[in-house]
């Protein structure tokens, strides 16, 4: 136990080593030359403005969030037919909102990570979001007609 205490005190002190800060001339002499971005096709994409597909994808995410909010608002304090979303009570409440929003949020987080590695799937995910928003909007319209 004493060794652990000694390490917890000694390691941070050892990390406080004062290294000399190199001057600007020293940094310039060791800096690598910047490659021409035209010679590397993967770098050209970073310089371009966001495409219209990306804008459409963002709008699809906004429609999913709006449709989910409309579904939650139309279901609030009504009897929930889905037993998984209803939770322990049959009435749509805070627990149901958390479950339903958790599904939508998890879907959007997964899409975010998928698009970081596979940007070619952006168009498909955009249409999937619009279909999901349509389904959620249809459920919200049905719930509103029952009132």
Secondary structure, DSSP 4 states (H G I P E B T S, - for coil): -HHHHHHHHHHHHHT---PPPPPHHHHHHHPPPPPPGGG-HHHHHHHSPPPHHHHHHHHHHHHHHHHHHHHHHHHTTSB-S-HHHHTTSSB--HHHHHHHHHHHHHHHHHHHHHHHH-GGGHHHHHHHHHHHHHHHHHHHHHHHHH-
